Amino acid sequence: MNESDVRQSLESARREGLEAIAGATDMASLEEARIRVLGRKAPLSRARSGLRDVPEDQRREVGRLANDVTDEINRAIAAKEETFKEAETAERWEREAIDVTLPGDAPPIATVHPLTKTIWDIVDVFIGLGYRVAEGPEIELSTYVFEALNMPPSHPARGEQATFFIEGRGDEVLLRSETSPVQIRAMESQEPPVYVVCPGRVYRRDTQDATHLSGFMQIEGLAVDEGITMGDLKGSLEHFAREIFGRSLGVRLRPHFFPFTEPSAELDVLCFQCRGSGCRMCKQEGWIEVLGCGMVDPHLLEWVGYDPARYSGFAFGMGVERICMLAHGVADIRMLWDNDVRVLDQFRA
């Protein structure tokens, strides 16, 4: 192959290579063109191999031409590659563009826990009747839990099997087993009349099951004034029950015993499900127990310095979980404390 033939082969390789590169439509076809133009069997490679047959005095000039052709093809490939990269970047920006003026995705809105909602509903009923909210310590002195509430030393609640006593303090300090001590503290802090509701957490040594917890929420109420009667108690609790469970449900008081009230009673409401005919919910009785209540025992009034000949009162107490379970048809009390969103989402307003 003489010098003229090599020059023609190089120019032909230049032309064919640039055309192949210009015809590439994406990175894959550009890579195919690069192999076809610069590969070992490409026209440019064959033309360069002919340099050995060129006379020595002309080889340098023809070699320079071969390098120029190779450099031009490499620049064309680089330019085409850059074009594809810019187009890909622009397309990605278009595809992944974020309009910062659009509102963001709203986070899921939580709802009030059913126990909290139940407390609010109950407290609202009594605030509407003129009561105020009173609170007290969860770690309490035994005098406020037992002696002030007329519980004799032999009462079962005073044993370690029923009450959480604070270690190292004997039987003097304990986790309160009811919110009744708040009533005593409320009476100690003011002269009659007293109208308070006392929501709070209480603790008992109960085996946890579908209807019992060792720690649960309770609400108690107290009304002390001149001329308070059992009729006032009955009317107040009837109003409460019908506001919480529905105005169409009947209510009744049954005689019972509590050491801090005399006379004492339990409030029942007509079964929501069977309306008195008997079912599994009411254990075939037609009525569902809601709370305990009664007229304040004179011992409690004397304890705080009230004159029982002048003042009388009534008190009541209820488990918030029980009210919540009855109001919403919850079968297992533990479901209210497990923080299972599948359960709690059902109470979303």
HELIX and SHEET records of a PDB file:
HELIX    1   1 GLU A    3  ALA A   22  1                                  20    
HELIX    2   2 MET A   27  LEU A   38  1                                  12    
HELIX    3   3 PRO A   43  SER A   49  1                                   7    
HELIX    4   4 GLY A   50  ASP A   53  5                                   4    
HELIX    5   5 GLU A   56  GLU A   96  1                                  41    
HELIX    6   6 PRO A  114  ILE A  127  1                                  14    
HELIX    7   7 SER A  142  VAL A  145  1                                   4    
HELIX    8   8 GLU A  147  LEU A  149  5                                   3    
HELIX    9   9 PRO A  156  ARG A  158  5                                   3    
HELIX   10  10 SER A  180  GLU A  188  1                                   9    
HELIX   11  11 MET A  230  PHE A  245  1                                  16    
HELIX   12  12 PRO A  298  TRP A  303  1                                   6    
HELIX   13  13 VAL A  320  HIS A  328  1                                   9    
HELIX   14  14 ILE A  333  LEU A  336  5                                   4    
HELIX   15  15 VAL A  341  LEU A  344  1                                   4    
HELIX   16  16 ASP A  345  PHE A  347  5                                   3    
SHEET    1   A 7 ARG A 132  VAL A 133  0                                        
SHEET    2   A 7 VAL A 194  TYR A 203  1                                        
SHEET    3   A 7 GLY A 215  ASP A 225 -1                                        
SHEET    4   A 7 SER A 312  GLY A 319 -1                                        
SHEET    5   A 7 TRP A 287  VAL A 296 -1                                        
SHEET    6   A 7 THR A 261  LEU A 270 -1                                        
SHEET    7   A 7 VAL A 251  PHE A 258 -1                                        
SHEET    1   B 2 ILE A 139  LEU A 141  0                                        
SHEET    2   B 2 VAL A 173  LEU A 175 -1                                        
END                                                                             
